[in-house]
């Protein structure tokens, strides 16, 4: 959920209803909302509860669950950096449909 909210910008929010209507996205949207309520919300609340109970950051939470999981924080950090680097290159090299070359 956090990665999706980080990756989705305002332009995508404006364009989403149009693309949903154009491509028949209602068939996707209904199961998506159901799964967000059944899985996303409880997992989010569990994440908040663990963080408040242990009073530590992400690495401390993983270490408290099991000492071997401490490296998972670094792996997630590495993956987010690789993803950010890739998306930056895509943003820079993509031509907009209404761009004009002078």
C-alpha positions as CSV (number, residue, x, y, z in Angstrom):
1,X,0.0,0.0,0.0
2,X,2.8,2.4,0.9
3,X,4.6,1.8,-2.4
4,X,1.4,2.3,-4.4
5,X,0.6,5.5,-2.7
6,X,4.2,6.7,-3.3
7,X,4.2,5.8,-7.0
8,X,0.7,7.2,-7.8
9,X,0.8,10.8,-8.6
10,X,-2.0,13.4,-9.0
11,X,-2.0,12.8,-12.8
12,X,-2.7,9.2,-12.3
13,X,-5.6,9.9,-9.9
14,X,-7.2,12.3,-12.5
15,X,-6.7,9.8,-15.3
16,X,-7.9,6.7,-13.5
17,X,-11.7,7.1,-13.8
18,X,-11.3,7.8,-17.6
19,X,-9.2,4.7,-18.1
20,X,-11.5,2.6,-15.9
21,X,-14.5,3.6,-18.0
22,X,-12.7,3.1,-21.3
23,X,-11.2,-0.3,-20.6
24,X,-14.0,-1.8,-18.5
25,X,-12.1,-1.4,-15.3
26,X,-15.2,-1.9,-13.1
27,X,-14.6,-5.6,-13.2
28,X,-11.2,-4.9,-11.6
29,X,-12.3,-2.2,-9.3
30,X,-14.9,-4.2,-7.4
31,X,-12.5,-7.1,-6.3
32,X,-9.8,-4.6,-5.6
33,X,-11.9,-2.7,-3.2
34,X,-13.1,-5.9,-1.5
35,X,-9.5,-7.1,-1.1
36,X,-8.4,-3.7,0.2
37,X,-11.0,-3.9,2.9
38,X,-10.5,-7.6,3.8
39,X,-6.6,-7.7,3.6
40,X,-5.2,-4.2,3.2
41,X,-6.9,-2.5,6.1
42,X,-6.2,-5.3,8.7
43,X,-2.6,-5.6,7.6
44,X,-2.2,-1.8,7.9
45,X,-3.7,-1.8,11.4
46,X,-1.4,-4.7,12.4
47,X,1.6,-2.8,11.1
48,X,0.6,0.3,13.1
49,X,0.0,-1.8,16.2
50,X,3.4,-3.6,16.1
51,X,5.2,-0.3,15.5
52,X,3.5,1.4,18.5
53,X,3.9,-1.7,20.8
54,X,7.6,-2.1,20.1
55,X,8.3,1.7,19.8
56,X,11.0,1.1,17.3
57,X,11.6,1.8,13.6
58,X,11.3,-0.7,10.7
59,X,14.6,-2.4,11.4
60,X,13.9,-2.7,15.1
61,X,10.5,-4.3,14.4
62,X,12.0,-7.0,12.1
63,X,14.8,-7.7,14.7
64,X,12.1,-8.0,17.4
65,X,10.1,-10.5,15.4
66,X,13.2,-12.6,14.6
67,X,16.9,-11.7,14.7
68,X,17.5,-13.1,11.2
69,X,14.9,-10.8,9.7
70,X,16.9,-7.7,10.4
71,X,18.4,-7.8,6.9
72,X,15.0,-7.7,5.4
73,X,14.9,-4.0,6.1
74,X,18.0,-3.4,4.1
75,X,16.7,-5.5,1.3
76,X,13.5,-3.5,1.2
77,X,15.5,-0.3,1.2
78,X,17.7,-1.6,-1.7
79,X,14.6,-2.6,-3.7
80,X,13.0,0.8,-3.2
81,X,16.2,2.6,-4.4
82,X,16.4,0.4,-7.5
83,X,12.8,1.0,-8.2
84,X,13.2,4.8,-7.8
85,X,16.2,4.8,-10.1
86,X,14.3,2.9,-12.8
87,X,11.2,5.2,-12.5
88,X,13.4,8.3,-12.7
89,X,14.9,7.1,-16.0
90,X,11.5,6.2,-17.4
91,X,10.1,9.6,-16.5
92,X,13.0,11.4,-18.1
93,X,13.0,9.4,-21.3
94,X,9.2,9.2,-21.9
95,X,7.8,11.7,-24.4
96,X,4.5,13.2,-23.4
97,X,1.7,13.0,-26.0
98,X,1.2,16.7,-26.2
99,X,4.9,17.7,-26.2
100,X,6.1,19.9,-29.0
101,X,9.7,19.7,-30.3
102,X,11.0,23.2,-31.2
